[in-house]
Amino acid sequence: MRLLGYPDPVSLENDYAATFYVHADHTEAFKSRPLEFSIVRGFETRLLTEDGPEIRIRNTARIHRDIAGNVSYMEGIIEDVSRSWQSA
């Protein structure tokens, strides 16, 4: 929520996550990897913040499945790596 510049969780709930990606093809690439491999590590892309600027992030996520193999939920962490790209 804070990383993307939203004032509160409710404000963030009103936006569709796919709209945050600067490159639309990264949305599908990120969604397909955990479904295929159950985990994705170090997926880097750029996201748009609520007030417009882009940030560069590294995303790691894992799919959790029920006993039948259906996706129950996905958990993950997003790390802002913008500074490391600015200094490179």
Secondary structure, 3 states (H helix, E strand, C coil): CCCCCCCCHHHHHCCCHHHHECCHHHHHHHHHHHHHHCEEEEEEEEEECCCCCEEEEEEEEEEEECCCCCEEEEEEEEEECHHHHHCC
